[in-house]
Amino acid sequence: MKPLHELSDDEYDDLFDCLSGVDKDPYVDYLAFSAAVRDLIDRDEVPKFFVQVCSKISDERVSGESDAHVLRNCPIDREIPLFDQDDPVTDKYNKKKTFIGEAFLELFGQLTGAPLLAYSTRNNGDFFHDVYAANQYNGTQTQKTDSELYFHNDRTAHPVRADFLALLGMRCPEFDLVFTGYIDGRELLKHLNPAQQATLREPYFVTPFDRYSRDSNRGQVQSEAHAILENDHSFRYYDTRTTTAPEAPDGAKDALIVLKDTIVRSAKQRHRILTKDLLVLANQDGLHSRDMVEINDPQGTRQRWLLKTYAFRDDRAAAVHDAVWLDGVRGRVGD
């Protein structure tokens, strides 16, 4: 995937210096951290080039030109610690004392008008997540795995799902080939006839919760019956996991098989996230995957670290959930 913009060294330094002015800890007080980032915008301290880049991304999302973008040479923290893979989240709290990467992702969300989303049962309600292998999830289909991930959208089984994902490369192996795949939902629609689309729009399907979700909330076993195709081209689907509900008609299974074939046939975009890359893509209006093409250093790849955020498309999409914010923190749901 071709980067929309690659920061020059001078642009990197200017934006890094700007973000260094944020002195709040997002894992202790997200609201104060978010407000400190907002202050950078209000004081007109954000470098103009980055405001323009974010505006272009917003425009392309609204126009439908693209829902996937790459920025290269983005600011990250000077020290990138290794975390204990028995409990990487707790170890991050102990070791990570600067928050340049988090401030960059928060600024990106604010400038693109895409409020961040957090779950009370995931990473202690943090708004910033780690795609980082944890030993107990080796070989699973979660963001804590060391394995490939099949085409899906994040949090498929959950009632509140992000419109966009952002992945910032904090530490990416130089010689191993790990790609993020993406299929735009409009591309999938091209291969589905009207009758198949109509069936996929019915609540004939279920998706089991992933192991990480079940460990966080034992009440989360399987989703309610749901449609796979929503809105114009949103797909609620996890390959190898989403299946037909017990009471679904026979035609639902046929439509599901066609969708599986469609995923194979559809045109795909792929991007190998490098250190300091930002990849942002639609979570519901497309499907994404992790493809491990060539791994020469398995341990180094297990220590690959992407800093991740979930986001709503805009304030209006976030406002739909105003009644369920946890403890009054906008964007945090009790899921």
C-alpha positions as YAML, in Angstrom:
chain: A
units: angstrom
residues:
- id: 1
  name: MET
  ca: [0.00, 0.00, 0.00]
- id: 2
  name: LYS
  ca: [1.51, 3.32, -1.05]
- id: 3
  name: PRO
  ca: [1.93, 5.85, 1.79]
- id: 4
  name: LEU
  ca: [-0.24, 8.96, 1.50]
- id: 5
  name: HIS
  ca: [2.54, 10.97, 3.12]
- id: 6
  name: GLU
  ca: [6.05, 10.27, 4.41]
- id: 7
  name: LEU
  ca: [7.24, 12.73, 7.02]
- id: 8
  name: SER
  ca: [10.57, 14.38, 6.29]
- id: 9
  name: ASP
  ca: [13.10, 14.42, 9.10]
- id: 10
  name: ASP
  ca: [12.26, 18.07, 9.79]
- id: 11
  name: GLU
  ca: [8.53, 17.30, 9.87]
- id: 12
  name: TYR
  ca: [9.21, 14.38, 12.20]
- id: 13
  name: ASP
  ca: [11.18, 16.59, 14.59]
- id: 14
  name: ASP
  ca: [8.56, 19.37, 14.55]
- id: 15
  name: LEU
  ca: [5.71, 16.99, 15.31]
- id: 16
  name: PHE
  ca: [7.73, 15.08, 17.91]
- id: 17
  name: ASP
  ca: [8.56, 18.35, 19.70]
- id: 18
  name: CYS
  ca: [4.90, 19.35, 19.61]
- id: 19
  name: LEU
  ca: [3.75, 16.04, 21.12]
- id: 20
  name: SER
  ca: [6.45, 16.23, 23.79]
- id: 21
  name: GLY
  ca: [4.44, 19.04, 25.36]
- id: 22
  name: VAL
  ca: [1.77, 16.56, 26.49]
- id: 23
  name: ASP
  ca: [2.70, 15.64, 30.06]
- id: 24
  name: LYS
  ca: [-0.31, 13.50, 31.05]
- id: 25
  name: ASP
  ca: [-0.40, 9.72, 31.39]
- id: 26
  name: PRO
  ca: [-3.16, 8.21, 29.19]
- id: 27
  name: TYR
  ca: [-3.23, 5.04, 31.28]
- id: 28
  name: VAL
  ca: [-3.90, 6.98, 34.49]
- id: 29
  name: ASP
  ca: [-6.24, 9.74, 33.30]
- id: 30
  name: TYR
  ca: [-7.32, 9.51, 29.68]
- id: 31
  name: LEU
  ca: [-9.61, 12.55, 29.85]
- id: 32
  name: ALA
  ca: [-6.76, 14.79, 31.04]
- id: 33
  name: PHE
  ca: [-4.47, 13.32, 28.39]
- id: 34
  name: SER
  ca: [-7.03, 13.89, 25.64]
- id: 35
  name: ALA
  ca: [-7.62, 17.45, 26.84]
- id: 36
  name: ALA
  ca: [-3.86, 18.14, 26.76]
- id: 37
  name: VAL
  ca: [-3.75, 17.02, 23.14]
- id: 38
  name: ARG
  ca: [-6.78, 19.17, 22.35]
- id: 39
  name: ASP
  ca: [-4.90, 22.13, 23.84]
- id: 40
  name: LEU
  ca: [-2.19, 21.68, 21.18]
- id: 41
  name: ILE
  ca: [-4.83, 22.14, 18.50]
- id: 42
  name: ASP
  ca: [-6.54, 25.04, 20.24]
- id: 43
  name: ARG
  ca: [-3.21, 26.87, 20.70]
- id: 44
  name: ASP
  ca: [-2.42, 26.31, 16.99]
- id: 45
  name: GLU
  ca: [0.78, 24.46, 17.88]
- id: 46
  name: VAL
  ca: [0.26, 21.46, 15.59]
- id: 47
  name: PRO
  ca: [2.48, 21.68, 12.48]
- id: 48
  name: LYS
  ca: [0.38, 22.78, 9.51]
- id: 49
  name: PHE
  ca: [1.49, 19.90, 7.29]
- id: 50
  name: PHE
  ca: [-0.03, 17.36, 9.68]
- id: 51
  name: VAL
  ca: [-3.32, 19.23, 9.92]
- id: 52
  name: GLN
  ca: [-3.48, 19.15, 6.11]
- id: 53
  name: VAL
  ca: [-2.65, 15.44, 5.92]
- id: 54
  name: CYS
  ca: [-5.41, 14.60, 8.41]
- id: 55
  name: SER
  ca: [-7.85, 16.82, 6.52]
- id: 56
  name: LYS
  ca: [-7.09, 14.94, 3.30]
- id: 57
  name: ILE
  ca: [-7.73, 11.60, 5.00]
- id: 58
  name: SER
  ca: [-11.05, 12.89, 6.36]
- id: 59
  name: ASP
  ca: [-12.05, 14.14, 2.91]
- id: 60
  name: GLU
  ca: [-11.23, 10.80, 1.28]
- id: 61
  name: ARG
  ca: [-13.27, 8.94, 3.90]
- id: 62
  name: VAL
  ca: [-16.29, 11.17, 3.34]
- id: 63
  name: SER
  ca: [-16.06, 11.02, -0.46]
- id: 64
  name: GLY
  ca: [-15.57, 7.26, -0.44]
- id: 65
  name: GLU
  ca: [-12.27, 7.54, -2.27]
- id: 66
  name: SER
  ca: [-10.46, 5.47, 0.36]
- id: 67
  name: ASP
  ca: [-10.97, 4.02, 3.82]
- id: 68
  name: ALA
  ca: [-7.38, 2.80, 4.19]
- id: 69
  name: HIS
  ca: [-4.33, 5.05, 4.49]
- id: 70
  name: VAL
  ca: [-0.64, 4.79, 5.37]
- id: 71
  name: LEU
  ca: [1.60, 7.49, 6.84]
- id: 72
  name: ARG
  ca: [5.33, 6.82, 7.11]
- id: 73
  name: ASN
  ca: [8.03, 8.06, 9.52]
- id: 74
  name: CYS
  ca: [5.55, 9.01, 12.26]
- id: 75
  name: PRO
  ca: [6.70, 10.07, 15.75]
- id: 76
  name: ILE
  ca: [7.14, 7.32, 18.34]
- id: 77
  name: ASP
  ca: [8.84, 7.22, 21.74]
- id: 78
  name: ARG
  ca: [12.63, 7.31, 21.85]
- id: 79
  name: GLU
  ca: [12.76, 4.25, 24.10]
- id: 80
  name: ILE
  ca: [10.83, 1.18, 22.95]
- id: 81
  name: PRO
  ca: [10.91, -1.33, 25.83]
- id: 82
  name: LEU
  ca: [10.50, -5.08, 25.59]
- id: 83
  name: PHE
  ca: [7.62, -6.40, 27.68]
- id: 84
  name: ASP
  ca: [7.30, -9.60, 29.70]
- id: 85
  name: GLN
  ca: [5.17, -11.78, 27.46]
- id: 86
  name: ASP
  ca: [3.54, -13.51, 30.40]
- id: 87
  name: ASP
  ca: [1.82, -10.18, 31.23]
- id: 88
  name: PRO
  ca: [2.76, -7.52, 28.68]
- id: 89
  name: VAL
  ca: [0.04, -5.04, 29.66]
- id: 90
  name: THR
  ca: [1.14, -4.78, 33.29]
- id: 91
  name: ASP
  ca: [4.78, -4.67, 32.24]
- id: 92
  name: LYS
  ca: [3.99, -1.78, 29.89]
- id: 93
  name: TYR
  ca: [2.57, 0.21, 32.79]
- id: 94
  name: ASN
  ca: [5.82, -0.34, 34.68]
- id: 95
  name: LYS
  ca: [8.26, 0.36, 31.85]
- id: 96
  name: LYS
  ca: [6.68, 2.89, 29.49]
- id: 97
  name: LYS
  ca: [7.06, 6.37, 30.95]
- id: 98
  name: THR
  ca: [6.75, 8.51, 27.80]
- id: 99
  name: PHE
  ca: [3.69, 8.68, 25.57]
- id: 100
  name: ILE
  ca: [4.66, 10.12, 22.22]
- id: 101
  name: GLY
  ca: [3.00, 7.27, 20.30]
- id: 102
  name: GLU
  ca: [-0.21, 7.63, 22.27]
- id: 103
  name: ALA
  ca: [-0.24, 11.41, 21.82]
- id: 104
  name: PHE
  ca: [0.27, 10.97, 18.07]
- id: 105
  name: LEU
  ca: [-2.67, 8.56, 17.80]
- id: 106
  name: GLU
  ca: [-4.88, 10.81, 19.94]
- id: 107
  name: LEU
  ca: [-3.97, 13.83, 17.82]
- id: 108
  name: PHE
  ca: [-4.70, 11.89, 14.64]
- id: 109
  name: GLY
  ca: [-8.12, 10.91, 15.99]
- id: 110
  name: GLN
  ca: [-8.98, 14.46, 16.95]
- id: 111
  name: LEU
  ca: [-7.83, 16.01, 13.68]
- id: 112
  name: THR
  ca: [-9.76, 13.46, 11.61]
- id: 113
  name: GLY
  ca: [-12.85, 13.91, 13.80]
- id: 114
  name: ALA
  ca: [-12.85, 10.23, 14.82]
- id: 115
  name: PRO
  ca: [-13.33, 9.86, 18.63]
- id: 116
  name: LEU
  ca: [-11.53, 6.95, 20.25]
- id: 117
  name: LEU
  ca: [-13.35, 3.91, 21.66]
- id: 118
  name: ALA
  ca: [-12.37, 1.78, 24.66]
- id: 119
  name: TYR
  ca: [-13.80, -1.31, 26.36]
- id: 120
  name: SER
  ca: [-13.88, -1.72, 30.13]
- id: 121
  name: THR
  ca: [-13.03, -5.43, 29.82]
- id: 122
  name: ARG
  ca: [-10.07, -4.97, 27.46]
- id: 123
  name: ASN
  ca: [-6.71, -3.74, 28.80]
- id: 124
  name: ASN
  ca: [-8.36, -2.29, 31.92]
- id: 125
  name: GLY
  ca: [-10.42, 0.14, 29.87]
- id: 126
  name: ASP
  ca: [-7.40, 1.71, 28.14]
- id: 127
  name: PHE
  ca: [-7.91, 3.69, 24.94]
- id: 128
  name: PHE
  ca: [-4.51, 2.51, 23.66]
- id: 129
  name: HIS
  ca: [-3.95, -1.19, 23.00]
- id: 130
  name: ASP
  ca: [-0.97, -3.35, 22.11]
- id: 131
  name: VAL
  ca: [-0.83, -5.79, 19.26]
- id: 132
  name: TYR
  ca: [1.82, -7.76, 21.11]
- id: 133
  name: ALA
  ca: [2.12, -11.49, 21.66]
- id: 134
  name: ALA
  ca: [1.17, -12.79, 25.09]
- id: 135
  name: ASN
  ca: [2.22, -16.35, 25.89]
- id: 136
  name: GLN
  ca: [-1.21, -17.52, 27.01]
- id: 137
  name: TYR
  ca: [-2.73, -16.54, 23.63]
- id: 138
  name: ASN
  ca: [-0.19, -18.19, 21.36]
- id: 139
  name: GLY
  ca: [-1.93, -19.70, 18.36]
- id: 140
  name: THR
  ca: [-5.29, -18.04, 19.03]
- id: 141
  name: GLN
  ca: [-7.31, -15.57, 16.95]
- id: 142
  name: THR
  ca: [-6.81, -12.47, 19.14]
- id: 143
  name: GLN
  ca: [-4.65, -9.34, 18.97]
- id: 144
  name: LYS
  ca: [-2.39, -10.99, 21.57]
- id: 145
  name: THR
  ca: [-1.53, -13.93, 19.32]
- id: 146
  name: ASP
  ca: [1.81, -14.77, 17.72]
- id: 147
  name: SER
  ca: [0.01, -16.31, 14.73]
- id: 148
  name: GLU
  ca: [-1.75, -15.28, 11.54]
- id: 149
  name: LEU
  ca: [-5.20, -13.70, 11.74]
- id: 150
  name: TYR
  ca: [-7.88, -14.64, 9.21]
- id: 151
  name: PHE
  ca: [-9.98, -12.00, 7.46]
- id: 152
  name: HIS
  ca: [-12.25, -10.34, 10.00]
- id: 153
  name: ASN
  ca: [-13.32, -7.15, 11.62]
- id: 154
  name: ASP
  ca: [-12.31, -6.50, 15.21]
- id: 155
  name: ARG
  ca: [-14.76, -7.28, 18.00]
- id: 156
  name: THR
  ca: [-17.09, -9.08, 15.59]
- id: 157
  name: ALA
  ca: [-19.17, -10.63, 18.36]
- id: 158
  name: HIS
  ca: [-19.54, -7.41, 20.37]
- id: 159
  name: PRO
  ca: [-22.51, -5.02, 20.12]
- id: 160
  name: VAL
  ca: [-20.30, -1.88, 19.95]
- id: 161
  name: ARG
  ca: [-17.68, -2.03, 17.21]
- id: 162
  name: ALA
  ca: [-15.16, 0.49, 15.94]
- id: 163
  name: ASP
  ca: [-15.54, 2.14, 12.54]
- id: 164
  name: PHE
  ca: [-11.76, 2.56, 12.15]
- id: 165
  name: LEU
  ca: [-8.58, 0.96, 13.46]
- id: 166
  name: ALA
  ca: [-5.20, 2.69, 13.69]
- id: 167
  name: LEU
  ca: [-1.98, 0.66, 13.94]
- id: 168
  name: LEU
  ca: [1.29, 2.44, 14.73]
- id: 169
  name: GLY
  ca: [4.52, 0.48, 14.25]
- id: 170
  name: MET
  ca: [6.49, 0.77, 17.49]
- id: 171
  name: ARG
  ca: [8.84, -2.17, 16.82]
- id: 172
  name: CYS
  ca: [8.61, -4.18, 13.60]
- id: 173
  name: PRO
  ca: [11.08, -6.88, 12.53]
- id: 174
  name: GLU
  ca: [13.33, -5.65, 9.75]
- id: 175
  name: PHE
  ca: [13.88, -8.96, 7.96]
- id: 176
  name: ASP
  ca: [10.61, -10.83, 8.54]
- id: 177
  name: LEU
  ca: [7.63, -10.35, 6.23]
- id: 178
  name: VAL
  ca: [4.39, -9.78, 8.13]
- id: 179
  name: PHE
  ca: [1.62, -8.14, 6.09]
- id: 180
  name: THR
  ca: [-1.75, -6.65, 7.01]
- id: 181
  name: GLY
  ca: [-4.33, -7.51, 4.34]
- id: 182
  name: TYR
  ca: [-7.42, -5.40, 3.64]
- id: 183
  name: ILE
  ca: [-10.53, -5.91, 1.49]
- id: 184
  name: ASP
  ca: [-12.86, -2.96, 1.03]
- id: 185
  name: GLY
  ca: [-16.49, -3.87, 1.61]
- id: 186
  name: ARG
  ca: [-17.44, -2.38, -1.76]
- id: 187
  name: GLU
  ca: [-15.12, -4.88, -3.43]
- id: 188
  name: LEU
  ca: [-16.90, -7.74, -1.64]
- id: 189
  name: LEU
  ca: [-20.30, -6.50, -2.82]
- id: 190
  name: LYS
  ca: [-19.21, -6.80, -6.45]
- id: 191
  name: HIS
  ca: [-19.19, -10.60, -6.13]
- id: 192
  name: LEU
  ca: [-22.51, -10.99, -4.30]
- id: 193
  name: ASN
  ca: [-25.79, -10.95, -6.22]
- id: 194
  name: PRO
  ca: [-28.89, -9.19, -4.82]
- id: 195
  name: ALA
  ca: [-30.42, -12.38, -3.40]
- id: 196
  name: GLN
  ca: [-27.20, -13.30, -1.60]
- id: 197
  name: GLN
  ca: [-26.86, -9.77, -0.24]
- id: 198
  name: ALA
  ca: [-30.47, -9.88, 1.00]
- id: 199
  name: THR
  ca: [-29.83, -13.13, 2.88]
- id: 200
  name: LEU
  ca: [-26.64, -11.78, 4.43]
- id: 201
  name: ARG
  ca: [-28.62, -8.78, 5.70]
- id: 202
  name: GLU
  ca: [-30.84, -11.03, 7.84]
- id: 203
  name: PRO
  ca: [-29.96, -11.99, 11.47]
- id: 204
  name: TYR
  ca: [-29.17, -15.57, 10.53]
- id: 205
  name: PHE
  ca: [-25.58, -15.69, 11.85]
- id: 206
  name: VAL
  ca: [-23.63, -15.90, 15.10]
- id: 207
  name: THR
  ca: [-20.00, -15.33, 16.06]
- id: 208
  name: PRO
  ca: [-18.33, -16.85, 19.14]
- id: 209
  name: PHE
  ca: [-16.40, -14.41, 21.33]
- id: 210
  name: ASP
  ca: [-12.63, -14.74, 21.06]
- id: 211
  name: ARG
  ca: [-10.68, -16.30, 23.90]
- id: 212
  name: TYR
  ca: [-9.29, -12.96, 25.10]
- id: 213
  name: SER
  ca: [-12.85, -11.59, 25.41]
- id: 214
  name: ARG
  ca: [-14.04, -14.72, 27.22]
- id: 215
  name: ASP
  ca: [-11.16, -14.49, 29.67]
- id: 216
  name: SER
  ca: [-12.08, -10.85, 30.37]
- id: 217
  name: ASN
  ca: [-15.81, -11.53, 30.76]
- id: 218
  name: ARG
  ca: [-17.01, -15.09, 31.29]
- id: 219
  name: GLY
  ca: [-20.52, -14.08, 30.22]
- id: 220
  name: GLN
  ca: [-19.25, -13.51, 26.70]
- id: 221
  name: VAL
  ca: [-19.60, -16.85, 24.93]
- id: 222
  name: GLN
  ca: [-21.43, -16.23, 21.68]
- id: 223
  name: SER
  ca: [-22.96, -13.18, 20.03]
- id: 224
  name: GLU
  ca: [-26.65, -12.64, 19.53]
- id: 225
  name: ALA
  ca: [-27.94, -13.61, 16.10]
- id: 226
  name: HIS
  ca: [-26.75, -10.91, 13.71]
- id: 227
  name: ALA
  ca: [-26.62, -9.96, 10.06]
- id: 228
  name: ILE
  ca: [-23.30, -10.18, 8.24]
- id: 229
  name: LEU
  ca: [-24.02, -7.35, 5.79]
- id: 230
  name: GLU
  ca: [-25.08, -4.03, 7.30]
- id: 231
  name: ASN
  ca: [-25.44, -0.41, 6.16]
- id: 232
  name: ASP
  ca: [-24.26, -0.12, 2.56]
- id: 233
  name: HIS
  ca: [-21.11, -2.27, 2.65]
- id: 234
  name: SER
  ca: [-20.33, -3.06, 6.32]
- id: 235
  name: PHE
  ca: [-19.44, -6.70, 7.01]
- id: 236
  name: ARG
  ca: [-19.74, -8.23, 10.48]
- id: 237
  name: TYR
  ca: [-17.72, -11.37, 9.93]
- id: 238
  name: TYR
  ca: [-14.79, -13.41, 11.22]
- id: 239
  name: ASP
  ca: [-13.52, -16.09, 8.87]
- id: 240
  name: THR
  ca: [-13.59, -19.64, 10.36]
- id: 241
  name: ARG
  ca: [-15.68, -18.41, 13.32]
- id: 242
  name: THR
  ca: [-18.85, -16.69, 12.08]
- id: 243
  name: THR
  ca: [-21.41, -19.37, 11.24]
- id: 244
  name: THR
  ca: [-25.15, -19.81, 10.81]
- id: 245
  name: ALA
  ca: [-27.45, -19.64, 13.81]
- id: 246
  name: PRO
  ca: [-29.25, -22.92, 14.70]
- id: 247
  name: GLU
  ca: [-32.63, -21.58, 13.56]
- id: 248
  name: ALA
  ca: [-31.35, -20.08, 10.29]
- id: 249
  name: PRO
  ca: [-32.86, -21.29, 7.00]
- id: 250
  name: ASP
  ca: [-30.82, -23.44, 4.63]
- id: 251
  name: GLY
  ca: [-30.23, -20.49, 2.31]
- id: 252
  name: ALA
  ca: [-28.16, -18.76, 5.01]
- id: 253
  name: LYS
  ca: [-25.49, -21.45, 4.83]
- id: 254
  name: ASP
  ca: [-25.40, -21.16, 1.05]
- id: 255
  name: ALA
  ca: [-24.90, -17.38, 1.28]
- id: 256
  name: LEU
  ca: [-22.15, -17.87, 3.85]
- id: 257
  name: ILE
  ca: [-20.30, -20.25, 1.52]
- id: 258
  name: VAL
  ca: [-20.54, -17.72, -1.29]
- id: 259
  name: LEU
  ca: [-19.11, -15.03, 1.00]
- id: 260
  name: LYS
  ca: [-16.16, -17.27, 1.86]
- id: 261
  name: ASP
  ca: [-15.50, -17.77, -1.85]
- id: 262
  name: THR
  ca: [-15.87, -14.03, -2.39]
- id: 263
  name: ILE
  ca: [-13.14, -13.25, 0.12]
- id: 264
  name: VAL
  ca: [-10.75, -15.46, -1.83]
- id: 265
  name: ARG
  ca: [-11.65, -13.89, -5.18]
- id: 266
  name: SER
  ca: [-11.76, -10.24, -4.13]
- id: 267
  name: ALA
  ca: [-9.01, -7.74, -4.86]
- id: 268
  name: LYS
  ca: [-6.93, -7.11, -1.76]
- id: 269
  name: GLN
  ca: [-4.57, -4.44, -0.52]
- id: 270
  name: ARG
  ca: [-1.61, -5.47, 1.60]
- id: 271
  name: HIS
  ca: [0.82, -3.45, 3.67]
- id: 272
  name: ARG
  ca: [3.88, -4.47, 5.61]
- id: 273
  name: ILE
  ca: [3.88, -2.18, 8.65]
- id: 274
  name: LEU
  ca: [7.37, -0.86, 9.34]
- id: 275
  name: THR
  ca: [8.58, 0.84, 12.50]
- id: 276
  name: LYS
  ca: [7.09, 4.38, 12.51]
- id: 277
  name: ASP
  ca: [4.37, 3.47, 10.00]
- id: 278
  name: LEU
  ca: [0.76, 4.37, 10.71]
- id: 279
  name: LEU
  ca: [-1.85, 2.18, 8.99]
- id: 280
  name: VAL
  ca: [-5.48, 3.25, 9.42]
- id: 281
  name: LEU
  ca: [-8.33, 1.24, 7.90]
- id: 282
  name: ALA
  ca: [-12.06, 0.72, 8.10]
- id: 283
  name: ASN
  ca: [-13.02, -1.94, 10.61]
- id: 284
  name: GLN
  ca: [-16.66, -2.45, 9.61]
- id: 285
  name: ASP
  ca: [-16.64, -1.26, 6.00]
- id: 286
  name: GLY
  ca: [-13.99, -3.86, 5.15]
- id: 287
  name: LEU
  ca: [-12.15, -6.92, 6.43]
- id: 288
  name: HIS
  ca: [-8.50, -7.21, 7.43]
- id: 289
  name: SER
  ca: [-6.02, -9.99, 8.17]
- id: 290
  name: ARG
  ca: [-2.47, -10.72, 9.29]
- id: 291
  name: ASP
  ca: [-0.37, -12.75, 6.87]
- id: 292
  name: MET
  ca: [2.98, -14.13, 8.04]
- id: 293
  name: VAL
  ca: [4.76, -14.62, 4.72]
- id: 294
  name: GLU
  ca: [8.36, -15.26, 5.73]
- id: 295
  name: ILE
  ca: [9.59, -15.50, 9.31]
- id: 296
  name: ASN
  ca: [13.35, -15.80, 9.74]
- id: 297
  name: ASP
  ca: [13.48, -14.72, 13.38]
- id: 298
  name: PRO
  ca: [10.43, -16.14, 15.21]
- id: 299
  name: GLN
  ca: [11.37, -14.62, 18.57]
- id: 300
  name: GLY
  ca: [11.89, -11.19, 17.02]
- id: 301
  name: THR
  ca: [8.50, -11.43, 15.34]
- id: 302
  name: ARG
  ca: [6.88, -12.43, 18.64]
- id: 303
  name: GLN
  ca: [8.19, -9.12, 20.02]
- id: 304
  name: ARG
  ca: [6.61, -7.12, 17.20]
- id: 305
  name: TRP
  ca: [4.65, -4.27, 18.73]
- id: 306
  name: LEU
  ca: [1.90, -2.20, 17.18]
- id: 307
  name: LEU
  ca: [0.19, 0.50, 19.23]
- id: 308
  name: LYS
  ca: [-3.50, 0.40, 18.36]
- id: 309
  name: THR
  ca: [-6.65, 2.47, 18.74]
- id: 310
  name: TYR
  ca: [-10.31, 1.89, 17.97]
- id: 311
  name: ALA
  ca: [-12.31, 4.88, 16.72]
- id: 312
  name: PHE
  ca: [-15.82, 5.90, 15.73]
- id: 313
  name: ARG
  ca: [-16.30, 7.39, 12.25]
- id: 314
  name: ASP
  ca: [-17.34, 10.76, 13.68]
- id: 315
  name: ASP
  ca: [-19.03, 12.43, 16.64]
- id: 316
  name: ARG
  ca: [-22.47, 11.46, 15.38]
- id: 317
  name: ALA
  ca: [-21.52, 7.76, 15.33]
- id: 318
  name: ALA
  ca: [-20.15, 8.07, 18.87]
- id: 319
  name: ALA
  ca: [-23.25, 9.89, 20.10]
- id: 320
  name: VAL
  ca: [-25.39, 6.82, 19.34]
- id: 321
  name: HIS
  ca: [-23.82, 5.30, 22.46]
- id: 322
  name: ASP
  ca: [-24.08, 8.34, 24.76]
- id: 323
  name: ALA
  ca: [-26.32, 6.41, 27.16]
- id: 324
  name: VAL
  ca: [-23.79, 3.63, 27.78]
- id: 325
  name: TRP
  ca: [-20.52, 5.45, 28.50]
- id: 326
  name: LEU
  ca: [-18.90, 3.93, 31.56]
- id: 327
  name: ASP
  ca: [-18.30, 6.25, 34.54]
- id: 328
  name: GLY
  ca: [-19.04, 9.24, 32.35]
- id: 329
  name: VAL
  ca: [-15.94, 8.75, 30.19]
- id: 330
  name: ARG
  ca: [-16.96, 9.45, 26.61]
- id: 331
  name: GLY
  ca: [-15.90, 6.59, 24.35]
- id: 332
  name: ARG
  ca: [-15.52, 3.92, 27.06]
- id: 333
  name: VAL
  ca: [-18.18, 1.23, 27.04]
- id: 334
  name: GLY
  ca: [-18.82, -1.43, 29.67]
- id: 335
  name: ASP
  ca: [-18.36, -4.37, 27.33]
...
